[in-house]
Amino acid sequence: MKDNGLAWVVGASRGIGYACAAALAREGYNIAISGRDEVKLKEAADSLSASGVDALSVLCDISIEEQVKIANKKIATHFGRTPDVLINSAGISPWSTFSETSVEEFDLTIATNTRGMFLTSRQVLRDMYAKSSGTIVQILSIAAIKAYKNGAAYVASKFAALGFTNALREEARAHGVRVIAVFPGATETEIWDEDMRAKNHDRMMQPEDIAEAIVSAMKLPNRALVEEIILRPILGDI
């Protein structure tokens, strides 16, 4: 299988993250995946390895800077190179009224969904600049451009992550590094409870749909950059 590079997919034990890892594996990338569930990460890495790529799982809470540094070092040591692609797909999604949202819940959501993207991007960017190439994909949400009631913490984290992503892109483009913001609408993952998934199955996209769009954008010549990918179910938002 052709070696197209190394991709680090954050939050890849399931859902959109795993779909992205699998899609990049089919494109010939070796894969490093990280997350907080060691058992599910190992299962995901084993599944990816079965496709013939070198797949490494690394336990990492991206809200903690030291863990992100250690994860990046483990990846570089294992593969003998630094990531050519970073896909940030980790996140949490609390939904409650503003009055019921605790300070602790708000802080944790910002730490994971926004600060986590900052920390992982910061780790890979210096080496990408040195190579004058690389791709960072920030999987945000429609909630980064459209506010929803009962989502104060989640929406705030995604709006902030979009602002960070846009600022990063303007710096990175001068170094040959592409930064892509992805805004998936309703996608059938465990972010939704079982009842919602069963009720709205025909109104939801699948994780593979998001992964396919990302891979297509990455295949463009380096002179071109898809800055944003907005994906919604054909029948509209739920």
N, CA, C and O of each residue as an XYZ file, in Angstrom:
952
protein
N       0.839     -1.192      0.000
C       0.000      0.000      0.000
C       0.878      1.248      0.000
O       1.886      1.309      0.704
N       0.484      2.243     -0.798
C       1.241      3.482     -0.904
C       1.221      4.231      0.423
O       0.186      4.301      1.085
N       2.368      4.793      0.812
C       2.466      5.568      2.033
C       2.247      7.042      1.691
O       3.136      7.702      1.154
N       1.055      7.548      2.007
C       0.740      8.944      1.713
C       1.068      9.878      2.865
O       0.878     11.090      2.760
N       1.562      9.316      3.971
C       1.901     10.167      5.095
C       1.332      9.626      6.386
O       0.897      8.477      6.466
N       1.345     10.475      7.391
C       0.889     10.105      8.724
C      -0.219     11.053      9.156
O      -0.079     12.274      9.076
N      -1.316     10.475      9.612
C      -2.439     11.272     10.107
C      -2.677     10.977     11.582
O      -2.714      9.819     11.997
N      -2.836     12.029     12.363
C      -3.228     11.906     13.767
C      -4.684     12.326     13.858
O      -5.026     13.476     13.583
N      -5.538     11.388     14.245
C      -6.966     11.667     14.361
C      -7.334     11.651     15.842
O      -7.225     10.623     16.510
N      -7.760     12.778     16.333
C      -8.109     12.946     17.741
C      -9.590     12.638     17.924
O     -10.434     13.155     17.193
N      -9.898     11.796     18.900
C     -11.286     11.398     19.106
C     -11.735     10.390     18.067
O     -12.801     10.535     17.469
N     -10.916      9.363     17.854
C     -11.139      8.454     16.731
C     -11.587      7.062     17.142
O     -11.544      6.145     16.321
N     -12.007      6.877     18.361
C     -12.440      5.537     18.764
C     -13.809      5.184     18.208
O     -14.205      4.019     18.216
N     -14.541      6.200     17.720
C     -15.883      5.960     17.181
C     -16.332      7.188     16.387
O     -15.626      8.194     16.317
N     -17.504      7.084     15.800
C     -18.140      8.230     15.163
C     -17.371      8.816     13.995
O     -16.729      8.097     13.230
N     -17.446     10.131     13.871
C     -16.823     10.824     12.740
C     -15.308     10.642     12.770
O     -14.689     10.473     11.720
N     -14.709     10.674     13.947
C     -13.265     10.501     14.044
C     -12.811      9.169     13.496
O     -11.854      9.102     12.724
N     -13.494      8.102     13.891
C     -13.115      6.783     13.377
C     -13.342      6.705     11.873
O     -12.516      6.143     11.153
N     -14.445      7.257     11.392
C     -14.718      7.235      9.953
C     -13.616      7.957      9.178
O     -13.224      7.514      8.099
N     -13.118      9.061      9.724
C     -12.014      9.788      9.082
C     -10.741      8.949      9.076
O     -10.035      8.890      8.069
N     -10.453      8.301     10.201
C      -9.262      7.458     10.279
C      -9.335      6.324      9.266
O      -8.351      6.024      8.591
N     -10.496      5.698      9.160
C     -10.664      4.592      8.220
C     -10.537      5.070      6.780
O      -9.934      4.392      5.948
N     -11.102      6.232      6.485
C     -11.025      6.771      5.125
C      -9.586      7.111      4.755
O      -9.157      6.842      3.633
N      -8.844      7.694      5.676
C      -7.444      8.022      5.399
C      -6.586      6.765      5.300
O      -5.628      6.722      4.528
N      -6.926      5.750      6.074
C      -6.213      4.477      5.954
C      -6.382      3.905      4.550
O      -5.433      3.382      3.965
N      -7.582      4.007      4.023
C      -7.823      3.517      2.647
C      -7.055      4.328      1.615
O      -6.763      3.837      0.524
N      -6.728      5.567      1.958
C      -5.958      6.420      1.048
C      -4.453      6.201      1.197
O      -3.663      6.837      0.500
N      -4.054      5.306      2.102
C      -2.640      4.988      2.244
C      -1.921      5.719      3.354
O      -0.692      5.681      3.422
N      -2.653      6.380      4.219
C      -2.022      7.030      5.368
C      -1.817      6.023      6.496
O      -2.664      5.159      6.723
N      -0.708      6.134      7.193
C      -0.578      5.483      8.483
C      -1.316      6.344      9.499
O      -1.422      7.560      9.340
N      -1.823      5.698     10.542
C      -2.790      6.372     11.403
C      -2.400      6.308     12.870
O      -2.082      5.238     13.389
N      -2.424      7.448     13.531
C      -2.365      7.510     14.985
C      -3.716      8.015     15.468
O      -4.211      9.032     14.984
N      -4.309      7.309     16.414
C      -5.588      7.745     16.951
C      -5.439      7.965     18.451
O      -4.687      7.260     19.124
N      -6.162      8.943     18.957
C      -6.102      9.221     20.392
C      -7.492      9.480     20.932
O      -8.412      9.844     20.200
N      -7.618      9.281     22.235
C      -8.883      9.488     22.916
C      -8.726      9.138     24.376
O      -7.615      8.923     24.861
N      -9.856      9.081     25.080
C      -9.806      8.849     26.529
C     -10.259      7.456     26.948
O     -10.144      7.087     28.117
N     -10.776      6.681     25.991
C     -11.256      5.332     26.303
C     -10.259      4.317     25.747
O     -10.248      4.039     24.548
N      -9.426      3.771     26.625
C      -8.327      2.908     26.188
C      -8.819      1.660     25.468
O      -8.227      1.242     24.473
N      -9.895      1.067     25.962
C     -10.408     -0.163     25.363
C     -10.932      0.098     23.954
O     -10.590     -0.630     23.022
N     -11.749      1.117     23.793
C     -12.304      1.415     22.475
C     -11.228      1.872     21.501
O     -11.299      1.582     20.307
N     -10.233      2.584     22.011
C      -9.127      2.995     21.150
C      -8.377      1.788     20.605
O      -8.048      1.733     19.420
N      -8.110      0.825     21.476
C      -7.392     -0.384     21.048
C      -8.205     -1.145     20.013
O      -7.648     -1.631     19.029
N      -9.498     -1.254     20.214
C     -10.357     -1.934     19.251
C     -10.337     -1.217     17.906
O     -10.278     -1.854     16.854
N     -10.386      0.111     17.946
C     -10.359      0.883     16.700
C      -9.027      0.722     15.984
O      -8.994      0.568     14.763
N      -7.926      0.757     16.733
C      -6.604      0.600     16.127
C      -6.440     -0.781     15.514
O      -5.859     -0.915     14.436
N      -6.940     -1.803     16.181
C      -6.865     -3.162     15.640
C      -7.645     -3.265     14.333
O      -7.201     -3.911     13.384
N      -8.799     -2.629     14.294
C      -9.607     -2.651     13.074
C      -8.895     -1.945     11.930
O      -8.921     -2.419     10.795
N      -8.263     -0.823     12.218
C      -7.521     -0.091     11.192
C      -6.304     -0.883     10.725
O      -5.992     -0.911      9.535
N      -5.625     -1.521     11.660
C      -4.438     -2.313     11.304
C      -4.796     -3.455     10.370
O      -3.990     -3.850      9.528
N      -6.006     -3.988     10.517
C      -6.447     -5.095      9.670
C      -6.538     -4.687      8.202
O      -6.556     -5.539      7.314
N      -6.596     -3.366      7.953
C      -6.652     -2.897      6.564
C      -5.265     -2.781      5.941
O      -5.130     -2.461      4.760
N      -4.224     -3.047      6.753
C      -2.873     -3.064      6.198
C      -2.036     -1.845      6.501
O      -0.911     -1.737      6.012
N      -2.563     -0.906      7.309
C      -1.782      0.277      7.657
C      -1.190      0.103      9.051
O      -1.631     -0.750      9.821
N      -0.202      0.907      9.362
C       0.347      0.953     10.708
C      -0.544      1.880     11.522
O      -0.585      3.081     11.256
N      -1.250      1.350     12.500
C      -2.174      2.142     13.316
C      -1.759      2.086     14.782
O      -1.585      1.006     15.346
N      -1.605      3.240     15.382
C      -1.181      3.361     16.778
C      -2.283      4.035     17.575
O      -2.836      5.045     17.140
N      -2.607      3.486     18.741
C      -3.562      4.136     19.635
C      -2.807      4.751     20.800
O      -1.900      4.136     21.361
N      -3.191      5.975     21.162
C      -2.527      6.716     22.238
C      -3.590      7.299     23.152
O      -4.450      8.062     22.712
N      -3.528      6.940     24.415
C      -4.466      7.478     25.392
C      -4.119      8.942     25.658
O      -2.972      9.266     25.966
N      -5.121      9.832     25.537
C      -4.825     11.255     25.688
C      -6.099     12.045     25.963
O      -7.085     11.930     25.235
N      -6.063     12.839     27.009
C      -7.107     13.820     27.287
C      -6.602     15.149     26.746
O      -5.675     15.734     27.306
N      -7.204     15.630     25.661
C      -6.658     16.806     24.980
C      -6.848     18.101     25.751
O      -6.319     19.136     25.347
N      -7.590     18.067     26.850
C      -7.724     19.273     27.659
C      -6.522     19.468     28.582
O      -6.396     20.502     29.238
N      -5.641     18.470     28.628
C      -4.473     18.514     29.519
C      -3.208     18.640     28.670
O      -2.871     17.723     27.920
N      -2.516     19.754     28.781
C      -1.379     20.057     27.906
C      -0.302     18.986     27.955
O       0.212     18.587     26.910
N       0.049     18.515     29.136
C       1.126     17.539     29.252
C       0.773     16.242     28.534
O       1.642     15.627     27.915
N      -0.477     15.820     28.604
C      -0.890     14.607     27.897
C      -0.805     14.783     26.381
O      -0.449     13.846     25.666
N      -1.126     15.965     25.897
C      -1.031     16.229     24.455
C       0.431     16.183     24.009
O       0.743     15.631     22.954
N       1.319     16.760     24.808
C       2.747     16.724     24.477
C       3.265     15.288     24.438
O       4.004     14.908     23.530
N       2.870     14.501     25.431
C       3.321     13.107     25.498
C       2.771     12.312     24.309
O       3.487     11.506     23.715
N       1.515     12.537     23.967
C       0.909     11.825     22.834
C       1.651     12.137     21.545
O       1.940     11.236     20.758
N       1.957     13.403     21.326
C       2.665     13.796     20.114
C       4.050     13.159     20.056
O       4.502     12.736     18.992
N       4.716     13.093     21.199
C       6.047     12.479     21.254
C       5.967     10.986     20.978
O       6.806     10.441     20.260
N       4.957     10.313     21.547
C       4.795      8.879     21.302
C       4.552      8.602     19.823
O       5.081      7.640     19.266
N       3.760      9.441     19.205
C       3.462      9.262     17.780
C       4.737      9.428     16.952
O       5.031      8.609     16.082
N       5.478     10.478     17.227
C       6.713     10.730     16.470
C       7.729      9.617     16.675
O       8.425      9.231     15.736
N       7.821      9.100     17.887
C       8.762      8.018     18.179
C       8.362      6.735     17.457
O       9.210      6.057     16.876
N       7.091      6.406     17.492
C       6.611      5.165     16.875
C       6.793      5.179     15.359
O       7.251      4.196     14.777
N       6.441      6.278     14.728
C       6.465      6.331     13.270
C       7.769      6.898     12.707
O       8.024      6.790     11.508
N       8.585      7.496     13.557
C       9.812      8.105     13.073
C       9.578      9.346     12.249
O      10.421      9.737     11.442
N       8.426      9.970     12.454
C       8.077     11.191     11.717
C       6.954     11.895     12.473
O       6.332     11.310     13.360
N       6.703     13.127     12.125
C       5.622     13.883     12.753
C       4.395     13.868     11.835
O       4.529     13.621     10.636
N       3.218     14.126     12.373
C       1.996     14.044     11.552
C       1.981     15.025     10.392
O       2.377     16.184     10.518
N       1.508     14.516      9.254
C       1.263     15.360      8.082
C      -0.159     15.914      8.106
O      -0.462     16.940      7.496
N      -1.014     15.206      8.828
C      -2.420     15.587      8.933
C      -2.845     15.488     10.394
O      -2.521     14.515     11.076
N      -3.561     16.485     10.866
C      -4.199     16.439     12.179
C      -5.690     16.640     11.975
O      -6.114     17.622     11.365
N      -6.482     15.711     12.486
C      -7.935     15.868     12.452
C      -8.438     15.926     13.887
O      -8.304     14.960     14.638
N      -9.008     17.046     14.259
C      -9.542     17.247     15.598
C     -11.029     16.906     15.597
O     -11.858     17.677     15.113
N     -11.348     15.736     16.146
C     -12.737     15.288     16.165
C     -13.256     15.017     17.570
O     -14.394     14.579     17.739
N     -12.436     15.273     18.573
C     -12.871     15.017     19.946
C     -13.770     16.143     20.432
O     -13.624     17.293     20.017
N     -14.690     15.806     21.304
C     -15.543     16.837     21.876
C     -16.598     16.256     22.785
O     -16.895     15.063     22.737
N     -17.164     17.117     23.619
C     -18.283     16.721     24.459
C     -19.449     17.655     24.151
O     -19.250     18.766     23.660
N     -20.655     17.205     24.439
C     -21.830     17.977     24.014
C     -22.916     18.008     25.089
O     -23.958     17.372     24.928
N     -22.690     18.730     26.168
C     -23.748     18.860     27.167
C     -24.871     19.758     26.663
O     -24.621     20.777     26.021
N     -26.090     19.379     26.954
C     -27.250     20.184     26.575
C     -28.128     20.368     27.801
O     -28.689     19.405     28.325
N     -28.243     21.592     28.248
C     -29.121     21.917     29.373
C     -29.417     23.412     29.311
O     -28.706     24.169     28.651
N     -30.468     23.824     30.003
C     -30.790     25.243     30.004
C     -29.638     26.023     30.635
O     -28.841     25.482     31.402
N     -29.575     27.301     30.292
C     -28.491     28.126     30.817
C     -28.485     28.127     32.338
O     -27.424     28.039     32.956
N     -29.661     28.225     32.941
C     -29.742     28.292     34.398
C     -29.291     26.994     35.054
O     -28.884     26.994     36.216
N     -29.360     25.880     34.312
C     -28.947     24.589     34.857
C     -27.493     24.249     34.530
O     -26.972     23.243     35.013
N     -26.838     25.070     33.721
C     -25.452     24.806     33.336
C     -24.517     25.276     34.443
O     -24.482     26.460     34.777
N     -23.768     24.347     35.003
C     -22.859     24.700     36.090
C     -21.570     25.309     35.543
O     -21.231     25.139     34.372
N     -20.874     26.009     36.402
C     -19.575     26.574     36.028
C     -18.619     25.450     35.639
O     -17.852     25.581     34.685
N     -18.669     24.342     36.383
C     -17.783     23.210     36.112
C     -18.068     22.616     34.725
O     -17.139     22.283     33.989
N     -19.332     22.486     34.377
C     -19.704     21.939     33.070
C     -19.272     22.877     31.949
O     -18.774     22.431     30.916
N     -19.462     24.159     32.154
C     -19.056     25.144     31.155
C     -17.545     25.096     30.943
O     -17.071     25.055     29.808
N     -16.794     25.102     32.041
C     -15.335     25.084     31.943
C     -14.835     23.815     31.255
O     -13.916     23.881     30.439
N     -15.423     22.664     31.571
C     -14.998     21.405     30.965
C     -15.277     21.395     29.465
O     -14.478     20.878     28.684
N     -16.406     21.965     29.067
C     -16.763     21.997     27.652
C     -15.793     22.873     26.869
O     -15.336     22.489     25.792
N     -15.482     24.039     27.403
C     -14.510     24.923     26.747
C     -13.131     24.257     26.708
O     -12.433     24.327     25.697
N     -12.746     23.613     27.808
C     -11.425     22.974     27.889
C     -11.279     21.875     26.849
O     -10.218     21.731     26.242
N     -12.328     21.106     26.641
C     -12.258     19.987     25.689
C     -12.441     20.451     24.250
O     -11.635     20.116     23.382
N     -13.492     21.217     23.995
C     -13.880     21.539     22.623
C     -13.068     22.669     22.007
O     -12.921     22.729     20.786
N     -12.544     23.557     22.829
C     -11.808     24.708     22.296
C     -10.324     24.631     22.649
O      -9.464     24.635     21.769
N     -10.042     24.563     23.930
C      -8.635     24.500     24.366
C      -7.952     23.249     23.816
O      -6.774     23.294     23.459
N      -8.677     22.140     23.745
C      -8.104     20.914     23.204
C      -7.632     21.085     21.775
O      -6.550     20.621     21.417
N      -8.440     21.751     20.948
C      -8.030     22.016     19.560
C      -6.789     22.894     19.510
O      -5.897     22.684     18.689
N      -6.745     23.868     20.390
C      -5.574     24.744     20.457
C      -4.318     23.944     20.796
O      -3.275     24.119     20.165
N      -4.424     23.071     21.790
C      -3.253     22.327     22.250
C      -2.742     21.348     21.199
O      -1.535     21.264     20.975
N      -3.638     20.607     20.552
C      -3.185     19.646     19.542
C      -2.620     20.362     18.321
O      -1.594     19.951     17.778
N      -3.276     21.419     17.893
C      -2.774     22.180     16.742
C      -1.401     22.762     17.041
O      -0.511     22.761     16.191
N      -1.248     23.252     18.249
C       0.031     23.848     18.654
C       1.167     22.830     18.610
O       2.300     23.172     18.273
N       0.864     21.590     18.949
C       1.890     20.553     18.965
C       2.396     20.209     17.571
O       3.593     19.985     17.385
N       1.505     20.164     16.594
C       1.916     19.709     15.257
C       2.398     20.845     14.360
O       3.093     20.603     13.373
N       2.041     22.063     14.691
C       2.213     23.154     13.730
C       3.674     23.471     13.436
O       4.027     23.743     12.289
N       4.523     23.438     14.452
C       5.929     23.803     14.223
C       6.573     22.879     13.194
O       7.302     23.336     12.313
N       6.305     21.584     13.306
C       6.891     20.644     12.349
C       6.254     20.782     10.976
O       6.933     20.610      9.963
N       4.972     21.087     10.924
C       4.342     21.334      9.623
C       4.950     22.559      8.964
O       5.206     22.554      7.760
N       5.180     23.600      9.735
C       5.834     24.797      9.186
C       7.221     24.457      8.647
O       7.627     24.948      7.593
N       7.936     23.620      9.376
C       9.282     23.252      8.947
C       9.259     22.507      7.619
O      10.185     22.634      6.818
N       8.207     21.732      7.383
C       8.066     20.976      6.137
C       7.379     21.780      5.044
O       7.327     21.360      3.888
N       6.852     22.943      5.421
C       6.069     23.787      4.494
C       4.893     23.025      3.895
O       4.535     23.216      2.733
N       4.305     22.164      4.706
C       3.134     21.418      4.244
C       2.426     20.816      5.450
O       3.002     20.673      6.528
N       1.175     20.470      5.239
C       0.397     19.839      6.296
C      -1.052     20.272      6.216
O      -1.383     21.269      5.574
N      -1.904     19.520      6.868
C      -3.331     19.825      6.887
C      -3.867     19.647      8.300
O      -3.634     18.621      8.939
N      -4.580     20.644      8.776
C      -5.281     20.566     10.051
C      -6.771     20.680      9.761
O      -7.229     21.650      9.158
N      -7.511     19.682     10.197
C      -8.960     19.667      9.987
C      -9.640     19.801     11.337
O      -9.464     18.961     12.219
N     -10.409     20.850     11.490
C     -11.138     21.082     12.738
C     -12.605     20.706     12.515
O     -13.327     21.407     11.806
N     -13.035     19.620     13.109
C     -14.432     19.211     12.985
C     -15.226     19.944     14.058
O     -15.166     19.611     15.241
N     -15.952     20.926     13.622
C     -16.696     21.795     14.517
C     -18.135     21.287     14.630
O     -18.361     20.208     15.177
N     -19.082     22.024     14.136
C     -20.490     21.655     14.195
C     -21.271     22.789     13.545
O     -20.787     23.918     13.466
N     -22.461     22.491     13.088
C     -23.350     23.573     12.670
C     -23.540     24.548     13.828
O     -23.814     25.729     13.614
N     -23.395     24.049     15.055
C     -23.527     24.899     16.236
C     -22.409     25.930     16.352
O     -22.438     26.766     17.255
N     -21.419     25.886     15.450
C     -20.385     26.923     15.420
C     -20.851     28.141     14.643
O     -20.228     29.201     14.720
N     -21.946     28.002     13.891
C     -22.462     29.126     13.097
C     -23.948     29.361     13.322
O     -24.516     30.316     12.792
N     -24.583     28.488     14.110
C     -26.013     28.622     14.384
C     -26.255     28.265     15.848
O     -25.968     27.146     16.274
N     -26.782     29.216     16.614
C     -27.009     28.973     18.034
C     -28.282     28.157     18.256
O     -29.270     28.298     17.534
N     -28.228     27.308     19.267
C     -29.371     26.483     19.642
C     -29.677     26.700     21.121
O     -28.768     26.844     21.939
N     -30.954     26.721     21.450
C     -31.326     26.857     22.860
C     -30.845     25.622     23.636
O     -30.681     24.541     23.071
N     -30.629     25.805     24.906
C     -30.157     24.754     25.813
C     -28.742     24.287     25.489
O     -28.322     23.210     25.914
N     -28.009     25.106     24.733
C     -26.654     24.706     24.364
C     -25.623     25.773     24.662
O     -24.651     25.914     23.920
N     -25.814     26.532     25.738
C     -24.928     27.670     26.005
C     -23.461     27.268     26.024
O     -22.638     27.908     25.368
N     -23.122     26.217     26.765
C     -21.718     25.805     26.868
C     -21.215     25.250     25.544
O     -20.135     25.621     25.086
N     -21.987     24.365     24.927
C     -21.571     23.725     23.681
C     -21.426     24.746     22.557
O     -20.414     24.766     21.857
N     -22.430     25.582     22.388
C     -22.396     26.578     21.317
C     -21.260     27.559     21.531
O     -20.562     27.922     20.584
N     -21.069     27.993     22.773
C     -19.963     28.913     23.062
C     -18.622     28.286     22.699
O     -17.754     28.954     22.136
N     -18.450     27.006     23.018
C     -17.184     26.331     22.721
C     -16.942     26.227     21.228
O     -15.807     26.344     20.767
N     -18.015     26.008     20.465
C     -17.872     25.844     19.017
C     -17.676     27.187     18.312
O     -16.890     27.279     17.369
N     -18.377     28.223     18.758
C     -18.140     29.555     18.196
C     -16.694     29.971     18.452
O     -16.036     30.514     17.564
N     -16.205     29.719     19.651
C     -14.820     30.071     19.986
C     -13.835     29.259     19.155
O     -12.830     29.790     18.684
N     -14.123     27.971     18.976
C     -13.236     27.118     18.176
C     -13.189     27.584     16.726
O     -12.145     27.494     16.081
N     -14.302     28.076     16.211
C     -14.312     28.598     14.843
C     -13.452     29.851     14.743
O     -12.693     30.005     13.785
N     -13.561     30.736     15.709
C     -12.722     31.934     15.688
C     -11.248     31.579     15.728
O     -10.446     32.149     14.989
N     -10.893     30.643     16.587
C      -9.505     30.174     16.657
C      -9.068     29.585     15.319
O      -7.975     29.878     14.833
N      -9.923     28.755     14.727
C      -9.598     28.097     13.456
C      -9.370     29.117     12.347
O      -8.424     28.990     11.569
N     -10.230     30.128     12.272
C     -10.088     31.145     11.227
C      -8.801     31.944     11.397
O      -8.124     32.256     10.417
N      -8.467     32.274     12.641
C      -7.220     33.011     12.888
C      -6.008     32.152     12.556
O      -5.042     32.633     11.964
N      -6.060     30.890     12.935
C      -4.960     29.974     12.644
C      -4.748     29.833     11.143
O      -3.613     29.817     10.667
N      -5.843     29.730     10.402
C      -5.726     29.574      8.945
C      -4.961     30.737      8.316
O      -4.134     30.536      7.427
N      -5.242     31.951      8.781
C      -4.603     33.124      8.191
C      -3.100     33.138      8.462
O      -2.335     33.672      7.659
N      -2.673     32.562      9.572
C      -1.243     32.446      9.843
C      -0.617     31.283      9.084
O       0.487     31.398      8.552
N      -1.332     30.166      9.038
C      -0.747     28.929      8.509
C      -0.611     28.935      6.997
O       0.300     28.309      6.454
N      -1.504     29.631      6.312
C      -1.460     29.577      4.844
C      -0.133     30.069      4.281
O       0.305     29.595      3.233
N       0.507     31.007      4.957
C       1.795     31.533      4.483
C       2.901     30.495      4.595
O       3.963     30.651      3.992
N       2.659     29.431      5.368
C       3.654     28.367      5.562
C       3.287     27.095      4.791
O       3.896     26.046      5.002
N       2.308     27.181      3.912
C       1.921     26.023      3.118
C       1.059     25.021      3.860
O       0.878     23.894      3.397
N       0.521     25.422      5.017
C      -0.308     24.522      5.824
C      -1.781     24.894      5.642
O      -2.167     26.055      5.780
N      -2.587     23.885      5.331
C      -4.015     24.103      5.112
C      -4.793     23.865      6.409
O      -4.544     22.895      7.124
N      -5.718     24.746      6.694
C      -6.594     24.612      7.861
C      -8.031     24.609      7.370
O      -8.496     25.573      6.762
N      -8.722     23.519      7.640
C     -10.079     23.321      7.115
C     -11.062     23.236      8.281
O     -10.867     22.457      9.214
N     -12.107     24.037      8.219
C     -13.182     23.988      9.218
C     -14.343     23.182      8.648
O     -14.787     23.423      7.525
N     -14.825     22.229      9.429
C     -15.919     21.354      8.982
C     -17.111     21.548      9.913
O     -16.987     21.494     11.136
N     -18.267     21.775      9.297
C     -19.487     22.035     10.053
C     -20.529     20.959      9.749
O     -21.381     21.159      8.884
N     -20.475     19.825     10.444
C     -21.482     18.796     10.189
C     -22.800     19.142     10.888
O     -22.827     19.583     12.037
N     -23.887     18.925     10.148
C     -25.192     18.960     10.777
C     -25.461     17.624     11.441
O     -24.526     16.904     11.791
N     -26.722     17.287     11.617
C     -27.094     16.075     12.346
C     -26.476     14.830     11.720
O     -26.771     14.491     10.573
N     -25.630     14.160     12.468
C     -24.942     12.957     12.024
C     -25.202     11.860     13.052
O     -25.160     12.107     14.257
N     -25.466     10.667     12.578
C     -25.867      9.580     13.464
C     -24.664      9.015     14.214
O     -24.025      8.062     13.769
N     -24.374      9.618     15.347
C     -23.302      9.156     16.225
C     -23.845      9.109     17.645
O     -25.005      9.440     17.892
N     -22.988      8.693     18.576
C     -23.418      8.553     19.961
C     -23.584      9.887     20.681
O     -23.924      9.915     21.864
N     -23.347     10.992     19.976
C     -23.648     12.294     20.550
C     -25.156     12.437     20.775
O     -25.608     13.217     21.613
N     -25.923     11.656     19.996
C     -27.375     11.603     20.134
C     -27.745     10.354     20.937
O     -27.076      9.326     20.829
N     -28.806     10.440     21.741
C     -29.226      9.247     22.470
C     -29.925      8.269     21.522
O     -30.287      8.624     20.400
N     -30.106      7.054     21.985
C     -30.645      5.994     21.123
C     -32.023      6.329     20.580
O     -32.311      6.053     19.415
N     -32.870      6.914     21.396
C     -34.223      7.255     20.949
C     -34.188      8.271     19.812
O     -34.925      8.139     18.835
N     -33.330      9.286     19.938
C     -33.224     10.298     18.883
C     -32.680      9.691     17.601
O     -33.140     10.030     16.511
N     -31.700      8.793     17.718
C     -31.142      8.165     16.524
C     -32.173      7.280     15.829
O     -32.271      7.267     14.602
N     -32.932      6.548     16.624
C     -33.953      5.672     16.038
C     -35.057      6.483     15.375
O     -35.534      6.130     14.296
N     -35.457      7.557     16.017
C     -36.544      8.392     15.508
C     -36.145      9.146     14.249
O     -36.962      9.343     13.350
N     -34.882      9.568     14.188
C     -34.452     10.465     13.103
C     -33.428      9.843     12.172
O     -32.706     10.562     11.482
N     -33.353      8.524     12.139
C     -32.348      7.855     11.306
C     -32.359      8.365      9.869
O     -31.302      8.620      9.291
N     -33.534      8.513      9.297
C     -33.635      8.949      7.896
C     -33.382     10.436      7.715
O     -33.319     10.922      6.586
N     -33.234     11.167      8.824
C     -32.970     12.602      8.760
C     -31.527     12.923      9.106
O     -31.151     14.091      9.203
N     -30.715     11.884      9.292
C     -29.331     12.100      9.705
C     -28.342     11.624      8.658
O     -28.596     10.667      7.927
N     -27.210     12.310      8.601
C     -26.090     11.835      7.803
C     -25.365     10.744      8.572
O     -25.627     10.526      9.755
N     -24.449     10.058      7.893
C     -23.615      9.041      8.515
C     -22.179      9.571      8.646
O     -21.762     10.418      7.856
N     -21.424      9.082      9.632
C     -20.040      9.554      9.798
C     -19.212      9.441      8.521
O     -18.359     10.286      8.252
N     -19.464      8.400      7.741
C     -18.707      8.198      6.500
C     -18.932      9.333      5.500
O     -18.055      9.630      4.690
N     -20.105      9.964      5.556
C     -20.381     11.098      4.664
C     -19.435     12.256      4.968
O     -18.909     12.898      4.058
N     -19.230     12.511      6.244
C     -18.341     13.605      6.647
C     -16.898     13.277      6.260
O     -16.172     14.133      5.754
N     -16.499     12.048      6.500
C     -15.131     11.630      6.172
C     -14.857     11.749      4.677
O     -13.786     12.198      4.271
N     -15.821     11.348      3.865
C     -15.633     11.407      2.407
C     -15.437     12.840      1.937
O     -14.608     13.101      1.065
N     -16.196     13.772      2.511
C     -16.055     15.178      2.125
C     -14.680     15.719      2.512
O     -14.076     16.482      1.758
N     -14.193     15.327      3.673
C     -12.879     15.789      4.134
C     -11.774     15.253      3.237
O     -10.888     16.002      2.827
N     -11.821     13.972      2.933
C     -10.793     13.373      2.070
C     -10.801     14.036      0.694
O      -9.742     14.288      0.119
N     -11.981     14.316      0.168
C     -12.074     14.974     -1.134
C     -11.406     16.345     -1.105
O     -10.699     16.716     -2.043
N     -11.630     17.096     -0.028
C     -11.010     18.415      0.097
C      -9.493     18.310      0.207
O      -8.767     19.156     -0.316
N      -9.020     17.277      0.883
C      -7.584     17.097      1.058
C      -6.882     16.719     -0.236
O      -5.678     16.939     -0.371
N      -7.611     16.156     -1.185
C      -7.004     15.706     -2.438
C      -6.742     16.839     -3.423
O      -6.094     16.627     -4.449
N      -7.226     18.016     -3.132
C      -6.985     19.140     -4.038
C      -5.492     19.453     -4.112
O      -4.761     19.173     -3.162
N      -5.029     20.024     -5.217
C      -3.629     20.456     -5.294
C      -3.316     21.451     -4.185
O      -4.206     22.152     -3.703
N      -2.058     21.513     -3.784
C      -1.664     22.382     -2.682
C      -1.946     23.853     -2.944
O      -2.015     24.653     -2.010
N      -2.108     24.207     -4.199
C      -2.396     25.611     -4.512
C      -3.823     26.009     -4.153
O      -4.150     27.196     -4.133
N      -4.676     25.025     -3.868
C      -6.083     25.290     -3.573
C      -6.409     24.880     -2.144
O      -5.848     23.918     -1.620
N      -7.314     25.612     -1.527
C      -7.699     25.329     -0.143
C      -9.210     25.443      0.016
O      -9.799     26.492     -0.245
N      -9.817     24.363      0.444
C     -11.211     24.415      0.884
C     -11.183     24.903      2.324
O     -10.767     24.169      3.220
N     -11.616     26.114      2.551
C     -11.529     26.683      3.893
C     -12.614     26.149      4.810
O     -12.374     25.924      5.996
N     -13.816     25.944      4.262
C     -14.937     25.508      5.076
C     -15.760     24.451      4.335
O     -15.955     24.530      3.122
N     -16.233     23.473      5.086
C     -17.127     22.452      4.552
C     -18.377     22.439      5.426
O     -18.318     22.082      6.602
N     -19.495     22.827      4.847
C     -20.774     22.798      5.566
C     -21.586     21.628      5.026
O     -21.872     21.552      3.831
N     -21.951     20.725      5.919
C     -22.695     19.529      5.526
C     -23.965     19.435      6.364
O     -23.918     19.448      7.594
N     -25.080     19.340      5.688
C     -26.357     19.194      6.365
C     -27.131     18.049      5.744
O     -26.939     17.766      4.562
N     -27.996     17.378      6.488
C     -28.858     16.360      5.896
C     -29.691     16.952      4.771
O     -30.094     18.114      4.836
N     -29.947     16.162      3.749
C     -30.695     16.643      2.596
C     -32.076     17.167      2.999
O     -32.611     18.057      2.337
N     -32.654     16.634      4.064
C     -33.974     17.069      4.514
C     -33.900     18.249      5.499
O     -34.922     18.696      6.020
N     -32.704     18.733      5.740
C     -32.552     19.907      6.610
C     -32.261     19.533      8.048
O     -32.220     18.356      8.408
N     -32.058     20.560      8.866
C     -31.718     20.359     10.273
C     -32.870     19.701     11.032
O     -34.045     19.894     10.718
N     -32.497     18.933     12.022
C     -33.514     18.310     12.872
C     -33.998     19.323     13.909
O     -34.858     19.005     14.730
